Amino acid sequence: MADVVEIPEEEGIETHGIERVSPKARVHVRILDNFTMWFSANLVLSTVSLGALAIPLFGLGFWDSIVIIVLFNALGVLPVAFFSTLGPKLGLRQMTISRFSFGWVGAAIMACFNVAACIGWSAVNVIIGGQLVAAVTHDAVPRWAGVLIIAALTTLVSIYGYRYVHRYERYAWIPMAIIFLIITAVAAPHFRIVPTPALHTAEIASMVSFGGAIYGFATGWSSYAADYNVNQPEDTPARRVFAMTYLGVFLACVLLETLGLFLTTVPALKGKEGGELLAGAVAPLGGFGDVLVGLLALSVVANNIPNDYSLGLSMQVISRSFQRVPRWVWTLAGAILYVLIALPASQSFGATLDGFLLIIAYWLGPWSIVLILEHLLFRRGSYNADDWNRRSRLPLGWAALCAMAVGLFGAFLGMSQEYFVGPVADLVNKPYGVDVGFELGIVLAAVVYVILRPIELRRTGR
């Protein structure tokens, strides 16, 4: 199997997978696509639903929620924007780049983590879309049917691949932005400023835990970041790629999470969540509102496309035999699996979303910091990209795996979930805990990697 591929100007289903794209074959020159790709993917229902958790689920007020939304998005988007600069630089997919830190076996393990994340995100998103379809049709189209419709549309684009993903995301944000502006205009007269609770231990715990969910949503794209610009020229300015990616994720998340926060302050919408919250917001528009909500359900497609497409690529990283299976086959298999998960899970959306977002942050924090430290401290930006598929030239990866294991243990100690509160979280705020899982995970993984990676280098030379 070729280590470097020439990508022809092809229509139809994309035939290549994780093979490195030759610098001579990169014809994707639209810098702005780095913005529209991520702006469209985040200008969606899921983002609104996340902001809507602040007051009813975490018990926060308005201004403290705004601070958390801005701050934790600013932090969470940093790894996404940084990793996106490696796509044009190396011509490699994101999980393949993990091999330069985690080695062959370690990268396969991380790819399994990413597959689970892709499936989980997709399930959460179609649940929201299914809720919205059911709400707008007054249950004439049940939730399960809405889930199937949205999954089918998403899979169609994802199967065709890179070129079609960008074609879709390039314009998908426009109708969604118009609809969200209309929703804001209709609901704005009813918005309220919920007072911020007194600053005590429970309030701080809620702020940090909500911040974990915000961080998890934003940084969740980091394990896909380089997948969507590997066909851009090698000399594409890294600063522009970073800026476009950062703005695409940050602006969409902050704007729509703030909208979700505001909607939960409308008295008539109290107790509603997910798609039902937005359907209720446009109810005063009558039939026109129903049309808007029906169109808004399609935003889930833009959000799920990266999950489905990157799932197929991650599967190919697991082993050479998996790499021989075409990417689109893995994409289709993943779509079937997340639909089977979403159908029974659609009845308990709020708790499902909160818990899942925090779990995502737990593993992505240690994984991201290992790749960042490898790039900045040990490689100093220098890679032999042709070694991506040569096991003997890659690190053994034991330093990265040890750092990951310690980071995950730190996350376990600091997590505060509905069914489990870690001992560190419990010490900070009895009996409810404060979720510091992702902070502990990142710090401990960083310390371990900085200590162990030089030892690995001295002993193995790679």
For each residue, the residues with C-beta under 8 A, 3 or more apart:
1: 19 320 323 324 389
2: 5 19
3: 19 20 386 388 389 390
4: 19 20 21 22 91 386
5: 2 16 19 20 21 22 25
6: 22 24 25
7: 10 16 21 22 25 26 27 231
8: 25
9: 27
10: 7 14 15 163
11: 163
12: 160
13: 159 160 161 328
14: 10 160 161 162 163 164 327 328
15: 10 326
16: 5 7 19 21 327
17: 312 313 316 323 326 327
18: 92 93 95 96 313 316 317 323 327
19: 1 2 3 4 5 16 389
20: 3 4 5 90 91 92 96 385 386 388 389
21: 4 5 7 16 25 26 91 92 230 231
22: 4 5 6 7 25 26 91
23: 26 91 233 234
24: 6
25: 5 6 7 8 21 22 231
26: 7 21 22 23 88 91 230 231 232 233 234
27: 7 9 231
28: 33 166 229 231 232
29: 232 233
30: 33 166 170
31: 34 232 236 237 240 241 244
32: 35 36 244
33: 28 30 36 37 166 169 170 228 229
34: 31 37 38 84 228 229 240 241 244 245 248
35: 32 38 39 244 245 247 248
36: 32 33 39 40 169 170 171 173 248
37: 33 34 40 41 165 166 169 170 228 245 248 306
38: 34 35 41 42 80 221 245 248 249 252
39: 35 36 42 43 173 247 248 249 251 252
40: 36 37 43 168 169 170 171 172 173 176 302
41: 37 38 44 169 221 248 252 302 303 305 306
42: 38 39 47 248 249 252 253 256 303
43: 39 40 47 172 173 176 177 180 252 255 256 299 302
44: 41 47 48 125 176 256 299 300 302 303
45: 48 49 125 128 129 132 274 275 278 296 297 299 300 303
46: 49 50 124 125 128 217 300 303 353
47: 42 43 44 50 51 217 252 253 256 257 260
48: 44 45 51 52 180 256 257 259 260 263 277 278
49: 45 46 52 53 128 260 273 274 277 349 353
50: 46 47 53 213 214 217 257 260 353 357
51: 47 48 54 65 69 256 257 258 259 260 261
52: 48 49 55 56 260 261 263 264 273 274 277
53: 49 50 56 57 58 210 213 260 350 353 354
54: 51 57 58 60 65 68 69 210 260 261 264
55: 52 58 59 60 61 62 65 194 261 264 265
56: 52 53 264 271 273 350
57: 53 54 350 354
58: 53 54 55 206 207 209 210
59: 55 197 202 206
60: 54 55 64 65 68 194 196 197 203 206 207 210
61: 55 64 65 194 195 196 197
62: 55 65 66 192 193 194 195 196 261 265
63: 66 67 193 196
64: 60 61 67 68 196 197 203 207
65: 51 54 55 60 61 62 68 69 210 261
66: 62 63 69 70 258 261
67: 63 64 70 71 207
68: 54 60 64 65 71 72 207 210 211 214
69: 51 54 65 66 72 73 214 253 254 257 258 261
70: 66 67 73 74 254
71: 67 68 74 75 211
72: 68 69 75 76 211 212 214 215 218
73: 69 70 76 77 214 215 218 249 250 253 254 257
74: 70 71 77 78 250
75: 71 72 78 215 218 219
76: 72 73 79 80 214 215 216 217 218 219
77: 73 74 80 81 218 219 245 246 249 250 253
78: 74 75 81 82 246
79: 76 82 83 219 222 225 364 368 372
80: 38 76 77 83 84 218 219 221 222 225 245 246 249
81: 77 78 84 85 225 241 242 243 245 246 249
82: 78 79 85 86 225 242 372
83: 79 80 86 87 94 97 222 225 226 368 371
84: 34 80 81 87 225 226 228 229 241 242 245
85: 81 82 88 89 238 241 242
86: 82 83 89 90 92 94 97 225 226 375
87: 83 84 90 91 92 94 225 226 227 228 229 230 232 241
88: 26 85 91 229 230 232 233 234 235 236 238 241
89: 85 86 234 238 383
90: 20 86 87 97 226 230 383 385 388
91: 4 20 21 22 23 26 87 88 230 234 385
92: 18 20 21 86 87 96 97 226 230 385 388
93: 18 96 97 226 227 230 310 313 317
94: 83 86 87 97 98 222 223 224 225 226 227 310
95: 18 98 107 110 111 114 223 310 313 314 317
96: 18 20 92 93 99 107 313 317 388
97: 83 86 90 92 93 94 100 226 371 388
98: 94 95 101 102 106 107 110 111 317 367 371
99: 96 102 103 104 106 107 317 388 394
100: 97 374 379 383 387 388 394 395
101: 98 106 370 371 374 395 397 400
102: 98 99 105 106 107 109 110 370 395 397 400 401 404
103: 99 106 107 394 395 396 397 398 400
104: 99 107 108 391 394 397
105: 102 108 109 397
106: 98 99 101 102 103 109 110 397 398 400 401 404
107: 95 96 98 99 102 103 104 110 111 317 397
108: 104 105 111 112 317 318 319
109: 102 105 106 112 113 401
110: 95 98 102 106 107 113 114 223 367 404
111: 95 98 107 108 114 115 314 315 317 318
112: 108 109 115 116 314 318
113: 109 110 116 117 223 363 367
114: 95 110 111 117 118 223 224 310 311 314
115: 111 112 118 119 311 314 315 334
116: 112 113 119 120
117: 113 114 120 121 220 223 360 363 364
118: 114 115 121 122 307 308 310 311 314 334
119: 115 116 122 123 307 311 334 337 338 341
120: 116 117 123 124 338 341 356 359 360
121: 117 118 124 125 220 303 304 307 356 360
122: 118 119 125 126 151 154 304 307 308 311 334 335 338 342
123: 119 120 126 127 338 339 341 342 345
124: 46 120 121 127 128 342 352 353 356
125: 44 45 46 121 122 128 129 150 300 303 304 307
126: 122 123 129 130 146 147 150 151 154 300 304 338 339 342
127: 123 124 130 131 143 147 274 342 345 346 349 352
128: 45 46 49 124 125 131 132 274 275 300 349
129: 45 125 126 132 133 146 147 150 275 297 300
130: 126 127 133 134 143 144 145 146 147 150 275 342 346
131: 127 128 134 135 143 146 274 275 276 346 349
132: 45 128 129 135 136 146 274 275 276 278 279 293 294 296 297
133: 129 130 136 137 141 143 145 146 149 150 275 294 297
134: 130 131 137 139 141 142 143 146 275
135: 131 132 138 275 276 279 280 293
136: 132 133 279 290 293 294 297
137: 133 134 140 141 294
138: 135
139: 134 142
140: 137
141: 133 134 137 145 146 149
142: 134 139 145 146
143: 127 130 131 133 134 146 147 346
144: 130 147 148 343 346
145: 130 133 141 142 148 149
146: 126 129 130 131 132 133 134 141 142 143 149 150 297
147: 126 127 129 130 143 144 150 151 339 342 343 346
148: 144 145 151 152 339
149: 133 141 145 146 152 153
150: 125 126 129 130 133 146 147 153 154 297 298 300 301 304
151: 122 126 147 148 154 155 304 335 338 339 342
152: 148 149 155 156
153: 149 150 156 157 298 301
154: 122 126 150 151 157 158 300 301 304 305 308 335
155: 151 152 158 159 308 331 332 335
156: 152 153 159 160
157: 153 154 160 164 165 168 301 305
158: 154 155 161 165 304 305 308 309 312 331 335
159: 13 155 156 328 331 332
160: 12 13 14 156 157 163 164 165 328
161: 13 14 158 164 165 309 327 328
162: 14 165 166 228 230 231 309
163: 10 11 14 160 166 167
164: 14 157 160 161 167 168
165: 37 157 158 160 161 162 168 169 228 305 306 309
166: 28 30 33 37 162 163 169 170 228
167: 163 164 170 171
168: 40 157 164 165 171 172 301 302 305
169: 33 36 37 40 41 165 166 172 173 302 305
170: 30 33 36 37 40 166 167
171: 36 40 167 168 174
172: 40 43 168 169 175 176 299 301 302
173: 36 39 40 43 169 176 177 252 302
174: 171 177 178
175: 172 178 179 295
176: 40 43 44 172 173 179 180 296 299 302
177: 43 173 174 180 181
178: 174 175 181 182
179: 175 176 182 183 292 295 296
180: 43 48 176 177 183 184 255 256 259
181: 177 178 184 185
182: 178 179 185 186 282 285 292
183: 179 180 186 187 259 278 281 282 292
184: 180 181 187 188 259 262
185: 181 182 188
186: 182 183 281 282 284 285 289
187: 183 184 190 191 262 263 266 269 281
188: 184 185 191 262
189:
190: 187 265 266 267 268
191: 187 188 262 265 266
192: 62 265 266 267
193: 62 63 265
194: 55 60 61 62 265
195: 61 62
196: 60 61 62 63 64 199 203
197: 59 60 61 64 200 202 203
198: 203
199: 196 203 204
200: 197 203 204
201: 204 205 428 429 434
202: 59 197 205 206 429 432
203: 60 64 196 197 198 199 200 206 207
204: 199 200 201 207 208 429 434
205: 201 202 208 209 416 428 429 432 433 434 435
206: 58 59 60 202 203 209 210
207: 58 60 64 67 68 203 204 210 211
208: 204 205 211 212 434 435 436
209: 58 205 206 212 213 358 416 434 435
210: 53 54 58 60 65 68 206 207 213 214
211: 68 71 72 207 208 214 215
212: 72 208 209 215 216 357 358 361 435 437 438
213: 50 53 209 210 216 217 354 357 358 361
214: 50 68 69 72 73 76 210 211 217 218 253 257
215: 72 73 75 76 211 212 218 219 361 438
216: 76 212 213 219 220 357 358 359 360 361 364 438
217: 46 47 50 76 213 214 220 253 357 360
218: 72 73 75 76 77 80 214 215 221 249 250 253
219: 75 76 77 79 80 215 216 222 360 361 364 365 368
220: 117 121 216 217 223 357 360 361 364
221: 38 41 80 218 224 225 249 306
222: 79 80 83 94 219 225 364 368
223: 94 95 110 113 114 117 220 310 314 364 367
224: 94 114 221 227 228 306 307 310
225: 79 80 81 82 83 84 86 87 94 221 222 228 245
226: 83 84 86 87 90 92 93 94 97 229 230
227: 87 93 94 224 230 306 309 310 313
228: 33 34 37 84 87 162 165 166 224 225 306
229: 28 33 34 84 87 88 226 232 236 241
230: 21 26 87 88 90 91 92 93 162 226 227
231: 7 21 25 26 27 28 162
232: 26 28 29 31 87 88 229 236 241
233: 23 26 29 88 236
234: 23 26 88 89 91
235: 88
236: 31 88 229 232 233 240 241
237: 31 240 241
238: 85 88 89 241 242
239: 242 243
240: 31 34 236 237 243 244
241: 31 34 81 84 85 87 88 229 232 236 237 238 244 245
242: 81 82 84 85 238 239 245 246
243: 81 239 240 246 247
244: 31 32 34 35 240 241 247 248
245: 34 35 37 38 77 80 81 84 225 241 242 248 249
246: 77 78 80 81 242 243 249 250
247: 35 39 243 244 250 251
248: 34 35 36 37 38 39 41 42 244 245 251 252
249: 38 39 42 73 77 80 81 218 221 245 246 252 253
250: 73 74 77 218 246 247 253 254
251: 39 247 248 254 255
252: 38 39 41 42 43 47 173 248 249 255 256
253: 42 47 69 73 77 214 217 218 249 250 256 257
254: 69 70 73 250 251 257 258
255: 43 180 251 252 258 259
256: 42 43 44 47 48 51 180 252 253 259 260
257: 47 48 50 51 69 73 214 253 254 260 261
258: 51 66 69 254 255 261 262
259: 48 51 180 183 184 255 256 262 263
260: 47 48 49 50 51 52 53 54 256 257 263 264 277
261: 51 52 54 55 62 65 66 69 257 258 264 265
262: 184 187 188 191 258 259 265 266
263: 48 52 187 259 260 266 269 277 278 281
264: 52 54 55 56 260 261 269 270 277
265: 55 62 190 191 192 193 194 261 262
266: 187 190 191 192 262 263 269 270 281
267: 190 192 270
268: 190 280
269: 187 263 264 266 272 277 280 281
270: 264 266 267
271: 56
272: 269 276 277 279 280
273: 49 52 56 276 277 349 350
274: 45 49 52 127 128 131 132 277 349 350
275: 45 128 129 130 131 132 133 134 135 278 279 293 297
276: 131 132 135 272 273 279 280
277: 48 49 52 260 263 264 269 272 273 274 280 281
278: 45 48 132 183 263 275 281 282 293 296
279: 132 135 136 272 275 276 282 283 289 293
280: 135 268 269 272 276 277 283
281: 183 186 187 263 266 269 277 278
282: 182 183 186 278 279 285 288 289 290 292 293
283: 279 280 286 289
284: 186 289
285: 182 186 282 288 289 292
286: 283 289 290
287: 290 291
288: 282 285 291 292
289: 186 279 282 283 284 285 286 292 293
290: 136 282 286 287 293 294
291: 287 288 294 295
292: 179 182 183 282 285 288 289 295 296
293: 132 135 136 275 278 279 282 289 290 296 297
294: 132 133 136 137 290 291 297
295: 175 179 291 292 298
296: 45 132 176 179 278 292 293 299
297: 45 129 132 133 136 146 150 275 293 294 300
298: 150 153 295 301 302
299: 43 44 45 172 176 296 302 303
300: 44 45 46 125 126 128 129 150 154 297 303 304
301: 150 153 154 157 168 172 298 304 305
302: 40 41 43 44 168 169 172 173 176 298 299 305
303: 41 42 44 45 46 121 125 299 300 306 307
304: 121 122 125 126 150 151 154 158 300 301 307 308
305: 41 154 157 158 165 168 169 301 302 308 309
306: 37 41 165 221 224 227 228 303 309 310
307: 118 119 121 122 125 224 303 304 310 311
308: 118 122 154 155 158 304 305 311 312 331 334 335
309: 158 161 162 165 227 305 306 312 313 331
310: 93 94 95 114 118 223 224 227 306 307 313 314
311: 114 115 118 119 122 307 308 314 315 330 331 334
312: 17 158 308 309 315 316 327 328 329 330 331 334
313: 17 18 93 95 96 227 309 310 316 317 327
314: 95 111 112 114 115 118 223 310 311 317 318
315: 111 115 311 312 318 322 325 327 330 334
316: 17 18 312 313 322 323 325 327 330
317: 18 93 95 96 98 99 107 108 111 313 314 322 323
318: 108 111 112 314 315 322
319: 108 322 323
320: 1 323 324
321: 324 325
322: 315 316 317 318 319 325 330
323: 1 17 18 316 317 319 320
324: 1 320 321
325: 315 316 321 322 329 330
326: 15 17 329 330
327: 14 16 17 18 161 312 313 315 316 330 331
328: 13 14 159 160 161 312 331 332
329: 312 325 326 332 333
330: 311 312 315 316 322 325 326 327 333 334
331: 155 158 159 308 309 311 312 327 328 334 335
332: 155 159 328 329 335 336
333: 329 330 336 337
334: 115 118 119 122 308 311 312 315 330 331 337 338
335: 122 151 154 155 158 308 331 332 338 339
336: 332 333 339 340
337: 119 333 334 340 341
338: 119 120 122 123 126 151 334 335 341 342
339: 123 126 147 148 151 335 336 342 343
340: 336 337 343
341: 119 120 123 337 338 344 345
342: 122 123 124 126 127 130 147 151 338 339 345 346
343: 144 147 339 340 346
344: 341 347
345: 123 127 341 342 348 352
346: 127 130 131 143 144 147 342 343 349
347: 344
348: 345 351 352
349: 49 127 128 131 273 274 346 352 353
350: 53 56 57 273 274 353 354
351: 348 354 355 418
352: 124 127 345 348 349 355 356
353: 46 49 50 53 124 349 350 356 357
354: 53 57 213 350 351 357 358
355: 351 352 358 359 417 418
356: 120 121 124 352 353 359 360
357: 50 212 213 216 217 220 353 354 360 361
358: 209 212 213 216 354 355 361 362 415 417 435 437 438
359: 120 216 355 356 362 363
360: 117 120 121 216 217 219 220 356 357 363 364
361: 212 213 215 216 219 220 357 358 364 365 437 438
362: 358 359 365 408 411 415 437 438 441
363: 113 117 359 360 366 367 404 408 411 441
364: 79 117 216 219 220 222 223 360 361 367 368
365: 219 361 362 368 369 407 411 438 439 441 442 445
366: 363 369 370 403 404 406 407 408 410 411 441 442 444 445
367: 98 110 113 223 363 364 370 371 404
368: 79 83 219 222 364 365 371 372 442
369: 365 366 372 373 403 407 442 445 446 449
370: 101 102 366 367 373 374 400 403 404 445 449
371: 83 97 98 101 367 368 374 375
372: 79 82 368 369 375 376
373: 369 370 376 377 378 446 449 450 453
374: 100 101 370 371 377 378 379 400 449 453
375: 86 371 372 378 379 380 381
376: 372 373 380 381
377: 373 374 380 450 453
378: 373 374 375 453 454 457
379: 100 374 375 382 383
380: 375 376 377
381: 375 376
382: 379
383: 89 90 100 379 387
384: 387 393
385: 20 90 91 92 388
386: 3 4 20 390
387: 100 383 384 390 393 394
388: 3 20 90 92 96 97 99 100 385 394
389: 1 3 19 20
390: 3 386 387 393 394
391: 104 394
392:
393: 384 387 390 462
394: 99 100 103 104 387 388 390 391 397 462
395: 100 101 102 103 399 400 456 460 462
396: 103 456 460 462
397: 101 102 103 104 105 106 107 394 400 401
398: 103 106 401 402 452 456
399: 395 402 403 448 449 452 453 455 456
400: 101 102 103 106 370 374 395 397 403 404 449 453
401: 102 106 109 397 398 404 405
402: 398 399 405 406 448 452
403: 366 369 370 399 400 406 407 445 446 448 449 452
404: 102 106 110 363 366 367 370 400 401 407 408 445
405: 401 402 408 409
406: 366 402 403 409 410 444 445 448
407: 365 366 369 403 404 410 411 440 441 442 444 445 448
408: 362 363 366 404 405 411 412 441
409: 405 406 412 413 444
410: 366 406 407 413 414 437 440 441 443 444 445
411: 362 363 365 366 407 408 414 415 437 438 440 441
412: 408 409 415 422 437
413: 409 410 422 423 424 425 437 440
414: 410 411 422 424 425 435 436 437 438 439 440 441
415: 358 362 411 412 420 421 422 425 433 435 437
416: 205 209 421 422 425 426 429 432 433 434 435 436 437
417: 355 358 420 421 435
418: 351 355
419:
420: 415 417
421: 415 416 417 425 426 431 432 433
422: 412 413 414 415 416 425 426 433 437
423: 413 426 427
424: 413 414 427 428 436 440
425: 413 414 415 416 421 422 428 429 433 434 435 436 437
426: 416 421 422 423 429 430 431 433
427: 423 424 430
428: 201 205 424 425 433 434 436
429: 201 202 204 205 416 425 426 432 433 434
430: 426 427 433
431: 421 426
432: 202 205 416 421 429
433: 205 415 416 421 422 425 426 428 429 430
434: 201 204 205 208 209 416 425 428 429
435: 205 208 209 212 358 414 415 416 417 425 438
436: 208 414 416 424 425 428 439 440
437: 212 358 361 362 410 411 412 413 414 415 416 422 425 440 441
438: 212 215 216 358 361 362 365 411 414 435 441 442
439: 365 414 436 442 443
440: 407 410 411 413 414 424 436 437 443 444
441: 362 363 365 366 407 408 410 411 414 437 438 444 445
442: 365 366 368 369 407 438 439 445 446
443: 410 439 440 446 447
444: 366 406 407 409 410 440 441 447 448
445: 365 366 369 370 403 404 406 407 410 441 442 448 449
446: 369 373 403 442 443 449 450
447: 443 444 450 451
448: 399 402 403 406 407 444 445 451 452
449: 369 370 373 374 399 400 403 445 446 452 453
450: 373 377 446 447 453 454
451: 447 448 454 455
452: 398 399 402 403 448 449 455 456
453: 373 374 377 378 399 400 449 450 456 457
454: 378 450 451 457 458
455: 399 451 452 458 459
456: 395 396 398 399 452 453 459 460
457: 378 453 454 460 461 462
458: 454 455 461
459: 455 456
460: 395 396 456 457
461: 457 458
462: 393 394 395 396 457
